[in-house]
């Protein structure tokens, strides 16, 4: 185990210069921005104060063994929604290679579907000062980077993907979803944010309680984006990082177990790629109709969903309605639905409607019977408008909605 000092050149294009320090025993600690401690020969922990400007405070990283590490921080910041630091265990590229990529099995072209399996067990301990007048805001997440080439040099990533296992729930609470996924035995709301150096897709845990650990297949999340959001399959995944994105406040993250491997089989406890394999059920959803498509407050709407399976199989047909803020307001999950090869089944559900005016989106999913596998997701199957007044004149009948 060796301690390194990380020197970041103050130039428009950053690069890393690593100066080897003196060998030391566990535990090892450092508190300055950019310091690096090796966790294993393949993974190192970086104290990354990448956006500390505008904040006051400090952060420390500690490596206790080859599988455990921790970080503690105390930051004040006037802005509410600005990330300050991301101390993280890094496997792969970080504006260059700290470990030769051939030794890591990176980069990986997405079309290969090579598994990347990782386990993290952790405990977040907020300081007693959190709450009341002091806001403590963070997420505990994986950060994955993609480039268009296998030789990224020091170029900006073309795309970024995050997986939030635990987070302050006010973050992105009203942000619209591009879809929903069930991966690794957990349900995720998927959002995408643009405007920075690269688009960022984030898988937000869509469950009431935060996780304190997970074993996940990183490639399965990437494949969801390939299959459902047009992430190019010829791009390359070259970095997997894990740690807390700290916005402000004071706390400690203790990571008791962390590991990552490339290649091998996907654990049975994890969901495979949402794109069905030939031996898995293959579903399609036809024209979804809503009647009426423009309704008055409190008026019921009939939703009709035709589902076809190309192969014999069974699953859950999930019909969901979301408001304009991306919040799910209604759901009808029909379980244990069996199909013969080529069979079409039509599902009718009457949504009681909404007392509030607005635009609502119907979303359709087909899941395995245990909710672990996502076979199909239609993120915008139909649109319903609830008008503030009766949308039709007395002589005008209701109209069936068009497929969207």
N, C-alpha and C positions, 0 to 999 in steps of 0.2 A: 504494500500500500504506500503510495507516494502522494505528497502534497505539491500542487502546482500553483503558480501564479499566472493568471490569465491577463495578458496585456492587450487591450483593444486599441488599435490605431485610430486616431481621431481624424478620419478621412471620410469622404463621401461613400466609399465602398469599404466596409469593415473587413478585417481579416484577423486571425488569431495567431498570436505568438506565444508558445508555451515554454516557460522557463522551469526546468526541473529543480525541485528543492530537495530538502533533506528527507531521507526515509524516516518514517515514524510509525508508532503502534496506534491501535485504536484506543480511545476514540480520537478523531481528528476534527478540528473546528476551524472555521474562518469566518470573518465578519465583514470583509471589504468586498466591494462590487467587483465581480469578475473572477473571484477565486474559484478554483476547481479542486475537488478531492475525488480520487478514484474510488468507486464502489466495488467494481470488479475489473478485470482486464478489458471488458467490453463496454462498461457503463460508468459514467462519471457524474458527479453532482456539481452543478454550476450555480453559484450565487449571482443570479442575473437581475441586476437593478436596471433593467433596460429602459424604464420610463420614470425614473425617480425625480426628474426635474419637476418642480412644482409641489413636491412632497417633502416632509421633514421626518427623519427617523432613521432606523437601521434594521438590518436583518442578518441573521447568523445561520450557517449551515453546519451540521454535525454528522459525520459518518461514524456509526458505532460498530459495524461489521460489514461483511461482504453482501449482506442482504437487507440491512436496516440503516435508516438515516432519518434525520429530523431537521426542521427549520423553525426558527422563532423570529417574530417581527414585531415592530411597533412603529406605525406610520400615521401621521396626520396629513390630511389633504383637504383643501377647500372644495375641490370638485367631487361630485358624488359618483360619477360613472366612468372614471378613468383608471385603468390598470396601472399599478406602480411597479410591481416586480413579478418575476416568475422564476423562483428558485426551483430547479428541476433535476431529476435523474435523466440523463440524456444517453440515448442509444442511437448513434448515427451522426448525421451531418449537422453542423452548427456553424454556418459561414465558413465551411471547410471541415476537414476530417481530423478529429483528435485521435481516433483509432482507424487504422487502414480499413477501408470499406470491405475489402475481400475477406478480412477476418470476421466481419460481422454478417456476411451474406447479404449486404446491401450494395447498391440500391436494388429494389425489386420492381419490375414492370408489372403494372396492375393486371394485365392480361394473363399473367402466369398464375394468379390466385395463390401464390405461395403463402402458407400460414405464418402469421406472426402472433405468438401466444404470450400473454403477459398476465402476471398476478400481482396485485397490490393489496395489502392489508394496512389500514391506517386509522388513526384517531386524531380528530381535530379538537383542540382544547382552546376555546375562546378565553381571553382574559376576563377577570371579574369586572373590569371597567367597561366592557361591551354592554350595550343597552342603555336606555335612558338617553342622555345627551350625546353619547359617543356611539357612532356608527362603526361597526366592524363588518366589512363586506369582502367576500372572496368567493372563488370557486376552486375545487380540487379536481384536477382534470388531466387527461392526456392531450398532448398537442402533437399533431402529425403533419409533416410537410411533404409536398410533392413538387417535382420539377418535370419539365418537358423532356429533359435529357438525362442520360445516365452519368454525365460529367458536369455537375452543376457549378463547379468552381466556387465562386463567392457570389453568385447571382441570386437575386430575390426568388423565393419560391413562387411557382405559378398558382398554387392552391394550398390552402391550409384547412385541416380538419381537427376539431376538438371534440372530446367526449367528457362531459361534465358528470362526475359521479356524485358530487355533493356541492351545494352552492347556496348562496343567499337568494331566496326565492323571489325577491323583488327584481332580480336581474332577468331581463327579457320576458317578464311576466305577460306583457301584452304584445309581444313580437309575433307576427304571423308565421305559421309553420309552412314549410314546403312539403312536409309529409310526416308520417309516423312510422317507426320501425320497432320490431321486437327482435332483439339480438342479445345473445348471452343470457337469456332468461329474464331480461328486463325490457321495459317499454321506454322508448325515447321519442321526444318531440324533436324534429329536425328543422333548424332554421338556417338561413344563409344571410350573411351580412357582407355588403360590398362597399367600396369606397376607399379602402386602404391600398397597400401595395399589392395585395392579392385577395380574392374572395375567401371568406371563411365560412365553412359549414360547421355547425355545432350540433351535436347530439346531446340534448338536455334530458337528464333523467326525468321521465314523466310518471313518477310515483310519489306517494305522499311523504315518504321518509328518505333521507339521504342514505347512500351506501357508506359502509365503513370498510369495504373491500370488494374485490371482484376479480374473477378470472375471465379474460376477454380475448377474443380473436380480432386483432386490429384490422386484418384484411377484410373481415366480414363487413365492417362499417364502411370501408373504402368501396367494396363491391356494391353495397347499397347505393352509394352515390353513382357508381358506374351504371347500374341498372335502372335507377330511378331519377337521376338528375344529370345525366350526360357528362359525368367526369370521364375524360378520354382514357380508354383502357391502355393506350400506348404510353401514358405518362408513368413516372417512376416515383415510388415511395422511398424516401431516403432518411427519414428521421422520426423517431418515436420518443417523446419526452413526457415525464409525469411529475406533477408538483402542484403547488397552490398558486393561482393567480390572485395576488393580493391587491385590492383596491385601496383600502384604508383600514385602520384599526390595529388591534394587538392580539396575538395568539400564537399557538404552536401547532405544527403538524408533525406527528410522530408516525413514521412509516416503519412498521415492524417487520414487514416482508415485502420484498420487491424482486421480481425476476422477469426476464424476457428471453424468448427463444425464437429463432427463425427456422422454418421448415418443419417436417414431421406432420403427423395427423392432427386434425382439429379435434379438440376434446369433445366427447359426446355431450358434455354439459353446456356447450355453446351452440347457438343457432348457426346453421350454415348460411351461405350467401342467400339473400332473398330471391335471387334468380333461380327458379326451380331447375333441378337437374332432370335428365330424361326419366329417371325412376321416381321422381316426385310428381305430385299433382301439378298440372299446368292449367291455370284458370284465366279466363278473360271475362270482362264485364262489358255488356252491350250498352245500348242507349238507356240511360237512366232518366225516367220521367218524373216530374213533380206537378201536382195538380191541386190547387192553382199554383202557378209560378209567381204570381203577385197576389198577396193576401192582405187582409186587414189584421190588426192586432188581435190575438187570441183565436184566429181562425185555424182550423186543422188543415194539414197539407198531406196528401197521399203521395208516398214515394214508392216507385216501382223499380226494381233492380233485376235485370236478367243476367244470370251467371252461367257460363259454359265451362266445362272441364274437358280438356282434350284427352285426358287419361282417366281411368277409374281411380277414385280417391274420395277423401272426405275432409271436412274442415269446418271452420267457423266463418260464417258470413257476417261481417261487421259493418253496420250502417251508422254513420255518425254525422251530426250536424254541428257546425261551428259558426260563431258570430263573426262580425267584421274585425274583432280584435284577435282572432285566432284561438278563442276559448271554446272548448267543447261544451255545448249546451244540452245535447241529447245523444243517446246511443241506443241501438238495438242490436245485440249480438245474438245470432241464431246458431246454436251449437250443433255438432254431430250431424252435419249435412253431407249425405252420401251421394256420389255421382257415378254413373256409368260413363265409359269413354264416349265423348261427343255429346253427352246429355246437356240440355239447357234447362235450368230451373229458374223460376221467376219468384222474387220475394217482394211482398207488398207490406208496407208499414205506414201507419198514419202517425205523423208527428203532430202533437197537440198545438204546435205553433208557439209564437212568442208574443208576450204582452207588449214588448218594446219594438219599435220600428227599427229597420235596418236591413242589411244584406247578409244572407246566411249561405254557407257553402255545405253541400252534401259530399262526404268523403266515404269511399268504400274500401274495405280491406278484406282479404281472405287469409285466414291464419290456420295453422295446424290446430288440432283439437285441444292441445295443451297450451296454446298461445305462444309457443316457443319459436315457431317458424312463421315468417311472413312470406306468403306465396305471391300476393299481388296487393298493390295499393294505388287507388285512384284518388289523387289529391284534390281534384276539382271536378267531380262527377256531374254536379248540377248546381244551379244557383236559385235561391229563393229570395224574393223581396217582400218584406213586410212593410207596407205603406202606413203612414200615420193616419190616413183616412181611408174610407172604402175605395179601393182602386178601380171599381167598375161602376158605371151608371146603372140605374135600376133595371134597364132592359138588356144589359150586356151580360152574357153568361161567362162563367169561369172558363179559362183556357188551360189545356194541358201544356206543360212546359216542354221546351226543346232540350235535347241532349247537349251537354256542354263538356 
